Amino acid sequence: MIFTIAFCFATSLIFITIINRIEFKNTLLIPVLSLMYGSILSSIAEFYAYKNNILQSMQGWLLGDRTKLTKLKVISP
């Protein structure tokens, strides 16, 4: 859990430094860069999942697989 939080914080800092170093002529480039950066991070995570044979679990998690939920868990938090 701590590794995940540290990784998210580090990648956010990297994105902020990239945004601060680039001089923009148009503010629409910031969302485009964030989509590109997010795709790069997603491909790294997918490669890791493929190498560790957990690709199906990761895809279910990203798509919001709710097959493990039961009626009891949904009704009572």
Secondary structure, DSSP 8 states (H G I E B T S, - for coil): -HHHHHHHHHHHHHHHHHHHHS--SSTTHHHHHHHHHHHHHHHHHHHHHHHTT-HHHHHHHHHT--TT--HHHHH--
